[in-house]
Structures are given as C-alpha cells and as structure tokens.
C-alpha cells in the first residue's frame, strides 16, 4: 500500500476527525476518500493472561463448548428457539 506523509497542518486536521473524509484539491477534484483506522478498545486482560488462556486451550482442546451448544443455550436464554 502506498503511503503519504502528512505535514503538521494536515495531520492536525485529520486527527480531529472521527469519521470518513473526502480529500480534494484546490479546484474541488476528489483526490481520495479515507476512513480512520479502526481503534479497538483496550483489552482488560494482560498479555500474560491471554497467553495463559491460549496455552490452556491448546493443551486441553476438548475443555471448551461447541459453538452449536453455545448458540442453543444463548437462544434459549433469550426466549427464542434455535
């Protein structure tokens, strides 16, 4: 992917945005339509906790629930039928 380095003024304008933006030249010709990167919320788990859960899942592959069972229980709790 090509990369454009924004000068200080453009970077300031872009950082203030919270949604998509159309970039145009002085005559109004559309140069680009950009969307901000997706910013995921910070996880409440530490790197060590995540690594421990992954290790446990690898070492005990049958310990979890099947997705079909999860959905069945979830829908039942919502009052719906599978």
N, C-alpha and C positions, 0 to 999 in steps of 0.2 A: 504494500500500500504506500502510496506517495505521502510525503509529509510536508506541511508548510509550517514554518516557524513564525508565530505571531509576534509583532512588535509589542511594546509595552501597552500602547493605547488599545490595540485590537484585543490583546489578552485581557485587559480590564473590562472591555465591553462584553466579551464572551463569558467571562467569569460571573458577570451579573445576571446572565440569562438562566432561566430554569426550564426551557423547552427548546423545540426546534427553531432554527433561524435560517433565513434566506440571506445569502451574501450577494450583494450586487455591486457593479462598478459605478462610476460617476454618472453614466448615462442610464442607469437602471437595468442594465442587462444582468440577468441572473448568472452568477458565477458558480454558486454552489448552494445546496440545501444541506444543512448539517443538523445532527441531533447530538445532544450532550451524551457523554458516556454514561452507561448505567452504573449507578453507585449503590452497591449493596450495603445494607445496614451491617454494622459491626456484629460479629457473632458473639454470643455470650460465653462461648467455650474457648478455652486456651488451646494453643497448638498441641500441647501435651495431652489434653483431654480428647481432642479429635483423633490424634494418633493412637491413643489407647483404645478408643472405640473401633477404629479401623482394624487394629491388631486383633481385638476380641472377635470381630465379625469374621476375619479370615480364619482364625483358629477354631471358631465354633459356627460353621456355616448353617447348621440346622437350628440354631437357637432363636432365630427371628420368626416373624409371622409371614405367611404368604400374603401377597397383595390382595388376592381374591378374598381371603379371610378378613383382612383389614376393611375392605370395602363393604363386605357383608355386615360387619359389626357397626361400621360408621353409618351406613344407610338405616340399619335397624334403630340406632340411637336417634336418628333424625326423624323417625316415624315413617320412612319410606321403605319400599320393597326393592330388593335387588333386581 
